[in-house]
Amino acid sequence: MTESFPRAWATIDLRALKKNLSQVSVHSPEAQIIPVIKANAYGHGVEQVALALKSSHKKFAALAVASLEEAMELRTLGISTPVLLLQGFRNREEMELCLNHKIEPVVHSMYQFEHIQKYLQTEILSGVGRVWVKFNSGMNRLGLNKEQALQVYGDLHRHPETEVVLMSHLASADELDNPAAIDFTQRQIEEFDALRQQIAESTQGPVQGSLAASSGILELPQTHHQFVRPGFMLYGASPFASRSAEEIGLQPVMTLSARIIAINDVYAGATIGYGATYRCKQNTRVGIVSIGYADGYPRSAKNGTPVVVKCQGGPRRTGLLGRVSMDMLAIDLTGMESVKIADEVVLWGRDLPADEVARYADTISYELFCKVTKRVEFVYTD
């Protein structure tokens, strides 16, 4: 393999990432921003994404990750920005790692609170920095119930060097056209606001809150509060099934590409690929592309899933033929005589929204991004 002829590669446009970040500020100008870079920055490369965000000159309250391992990776990379640990710690040892490395834990269960409580009772220090108290407002995944959240927030609030933020997560804010989802989201918002008010009355002071992720940032200004947590929108895909990323002002960050490595003429009636799932209705010019499910392209992609071929006559859209193999897939080049060996094929990204591809594969573009494997060469541009 040479640089001029990579087998499969992902181009990560860091300028697009920064432009998407600016959209967070446009929609929530009063809130502090916490970019979510969990899961290797949604498959885009955590080191490069974190450094690009830092170079954007935006002031962040923190960077958010899912696990302590992800948080410590940022510290190993020399990134000193505070880190919000979305799943919190699992034991006292992990709690102490958080306190020693400016990692801000989410308390979503009482066992975590008990560890912090014991620490505050036995250590000379009177605080533990910033702690996030997660309230289960209806998603029923992680979070304290109302009585527990009141207790935990109130106890932590009594320590003057401990900053406490109440947070929750919306389950259905991305379903703009679903009346049931809209009602459910409104109930979550009301539950969160009622708890904030109750805490404010009991502590006789303002309560900092965080409720909005990408969907809330874009469509629900009443959820912005003091902190917003943009995740998926940073990477240029739409959180809404009914609205494209372009429509909401977002630019794709990842473009996944591969090459034409063979061109075959297949007669009408012949089949293509494993399981013979596609039978040619006419004489068909078939292109074989150097990417498959071992590279992260979804095996579930159906016949006709769109791709874009960059050829001498300009970008041409066509579709998949047959099943995706481990290392290859087939596409229809009938009537595209200008296409030749080594031409680039875009699987998603510029010229082809990942959201559109995901629908053909019965998944979401979040999963597409996260599943790109190490066999794919990553190229960063800014």
N, C-alpha and C positions, 0 to 999 in steps of 0.2 A: 504494500500500500504506500502511495506517495501523497503528499499534501494536495497535489493537483487532481487526485482521483480517489478521494475517500469513499469507502463502501457505504457508510451511513453516518450522518452527522446531524447535530442539533445546533442551530445558530441561535444564540441567546442575545437578544437586542436589549442591552442595558439602558439605552436611551429611552426605549419604549417603557421599560420598567419605571423610570423616573417620571415620565409623562403620566403614567397611570397613577403614580403616587401623588402627583399634583392634583389629580381629580379628587382624591380623598380630601385635600384641603379645600377645594372648590365646594364640595358638598357638605363638609363639616368644619367650617373655618374656626369655630370656637373650641373645638375639642382637641385634646392631645392625641397624637397618633402612635399606635403600637403595631408596626408591621408584623404580620405573622409569617415566619420563615421556617416553620416546622417541615418535617419530611424532606430534608435537603432542599428547602425553599421550593416546595411543591415540585421537586424533580429538576429544578433549574440550576442547582449548585449553590449551596448555602454560603460558602466563602465569598464567591464573586457577587452574589446578590447582596449580602450584608455590607460588603465594602462599597458597592454601588449606591446603596441606600444611604450609607454614611456620607458619601461624597456629594449627595444631592443637596446638602446644606439645610435640610429639614431637621427641626429639633424633634427628637423622639422621646417619649416617656420611657420606652423600653422596646426590645424586640421579643416576640413571643415564639416559644417552641413548645413541643408536647412533652418531651422527656428530659430527665436530668442529663442523660448522655448527650442529647442535642445541645443542651445548655453548656455543658463542659467543653464540647467541641468548639463553641464560640470563644470560650476563654483560651483554649489551646491555640486558636488562630490569632490571639492577641486582640480580640474585639472586647472592649471594656464597657460597652453600653449595658445598662441594666437589662436583665432578661426576665420576662414573665414566663413562669413554668406552669403551663396550662393544666397539667395533670397533677401538679403538686408533688410532694415527696412521699416516700413509702415507709420510712422509718426515721429514727432519730439521727442516724448517721447521714442520711440524705438531707435531712433538715439542716444539720450543721454545715454541710457542703454549701447549701443555698446561702446561709447566713455569711459564710466566709468568702463568697464569690459574687456578691451583689446579684443573686438570683432570687427573684420575688415569687414565693410560692402561692399557688391557689389552694385554699382550704375548702375542700368540697365534702369532707367526711369528718366525723367527730374524732376518729383516731388521730388524725393530723392535728386537730385542735388540742388534743390532750398532750401531744409531744411539745407543741409550742407553749402551752400553759405550764408544763413542768419546767421547761427551759427558763421561762420568765420568773418562775418562783425560786429557782436555784442559782441563776447567774447574776453577777453583779450588774451587768448591763440592764437597763430598764426598757429596752425596746428591741425589735427585730427588723427594723427597716419598714418596707412596704409589704403588706400582706393583702391578698385578694380573697374575699369571702364570697364563695359561689353559692347562689340561691337557685334551687330547682324551681323555676317558674312554670314548669309544665313539660319540659322535654323528657324528663325522667331518665336521664343518662347519668350525669354527675351533678351533685349539688345538695345543699342542706335544705331541710324543710323550714318553714317560716319561724317556728319556735327556736330551732337550732341556730338559724342565721342571726336572730335577735340576740341570743346568748353569746355566740362567738364574736359577733361584731362588738357588742357592748363590753365584753371582757377585754378584747384587744384594744379597744378605744381608750380604756383607762390608763394605758401605758403611754406616756407622752412622746416617747421616741418611736412609737409604732404608728405608721400611716396605714389606714385601713380603707380599702375600696370595695364596695359591693358590686358584684357582677352577676350576670346570667347570660344565657344564650338562647336565641330564637330558633325554633325548630322548623318553621314553615314560611319564613319571610321572603323566600325566593319564589313563592307561588302567587304571582300577582293576579292571576285570573281565576283563582279558586276561592269562591266565597267561604267555604269551610276553613281554608287555610288563613284567609284574612281575619275571620272571627277568632280563630285560635291564637293568631299573633296578637290581636288586640287584647285578648284575655291575658296573655303573657305580659304584655306591656303594663296592663292595669295591676297585675299581681306585683310586678317589680316596683312600680311607682308607689303602690300602697305600702310595701315594706320599707321603701326609702323614707316615706313620710313617718312611719311608725318609729323607725330608728332615729330619725331627726328629733322627734318629740322626746324619746327616751334619753338621748345623749345631749339634747339641747344644743345642737350644732348642725351644720350642713353635712350631707352625706355624699361623698364622691361615688359616682356610678359609672359602669361600663356595660352596655347591652348590645351595641351595634357592631356586627361584622359587616361584610361587604354589602349584603342585601339591605341591611338597615341603613348603612351609610348612604346608599344611592337613593332609597325610596322612603325612609322613615325618619325624618329629622327629629321627631319627638324622642327617638331612642339614642341620640348622640351623647348626651350627658357630658361628663368630663373627659372620657377616654373612648376612642373608637379603635377597633381591631381589624383593619383591612387585611384580608388574606387573598382570596382568589382573584379579586379585581386587580391586584397589583400585577398579576401575570397575564392580564389582557384577555381574559375570557369572561363571559357574562354569567352571573349567578342566576339569571332568569331564563327559563325555557322559552318565554314568549318574546324576548328582546335580545337582539344580537349585541355583541361587544361594541361593534362599530356604532350602533344606535345610541349607546350610552357613553360614547367618547373614550373607549378603551382600545389600546393597541396590542396586538399579539406580541409576546416576548419570545416565545419559543417557536422556531420553524424547524420541523423535522423533515429531513431530505435523504434521498438515496439515489442510486443510479440505475439506468437501464443497462443490464448486462447481457441480455440476449433478446432477439426479435425473431419470432417464429410465425410462419404462415400455417394456419390450422383450418382444415376443411370443414364445411357445414356438416353437422351431425357428430363431430368429434367432441370429446369431453376434455376438461382442463382440471388438473390438480387432484389432490387426495379426495377419495370418495366420489369422484366424477360428479360433483355437485353442479357443475355448469356445462351445459351442452350448447355448442355453437349453433345459432340459428342460420348463419350464413358463413361463407368463407371469412375468416377473422385473422387480422394481424394482431399478434399477442406479444406484449412486452413483458419481460421478466425483470423484476426490480429487486435490488440487493438489500432487502429488509424483511424481517419476519417477526414472529411472536417472541423469539429469543432476544430480539432487540427492543421489545416493548410495544410493537404494533399489535393491536388487539386481534387475537385469533377469531373473536366473535364478529368481526367486520363482515358484513353481508356482501353478496354480489351487488355490484353497482356503487359500493362505497366510493365517494369521489376522491380523486387525486388530481394534481395539476402537473402536467409535463411542461418543462421549460425547453422549448426547441427553437429552431431557427425562425420559425414563423411567429414566435411569441408564445406566451403561456396558453396551453390548451387543457381544458378540463376533460377528464374521462373517468372510468370507474373500474373497480376490481372485477376480476373473473375468477370464480372458484374459491376454494379455501385458502386462507393464509397459511403458509408453511413456516417452519422454524426459522429459516434464513432467507426466504424469498416470498414474493407474491406476484401474481399475474395481473396485467391490466390490458384493457382494450385499446389498441392503436389503429383500429380500422379507419381508413380515410385520413390518417395522419402520416403521410409519406415523408414529411420532413424530419420526423423523429429518428434519431440514430443512437447507436451504442454510446454510452457514457453521458447521455443527456440527464439532467437533474429531474427528479420527480419529487414534488412537495407532497408530503403525507398530511401535514396540517401546519398552520401558521400563516405567514404572509400569503395572500391570494386564496386561502382556504381555511375558514374558521374551524378551530378544534371542536367547538360545540356541534357543528354540522357533522363532522366525522363521528363524534361520540354517539349521536343519535342513531347512526347506521349500525353501531356496535352495541347498542342497548346498554350504554354506560354514560358516564359524565366526563367532561374534559378534565376534571380534577384527576381522575384515575389515569387517563391517557398520559398526562404529564408525569405523574409519580412513577409510572411503570417503565419509563424509558431506561434501558439497562446500560451497564458499563461498556458494552460492546460498541455503543454509539459514541462517536467523537464529539465533544462539546467545543464549540467555537464561540468566543465572547466578543461582541462588538459594542462600541460606545461612541 
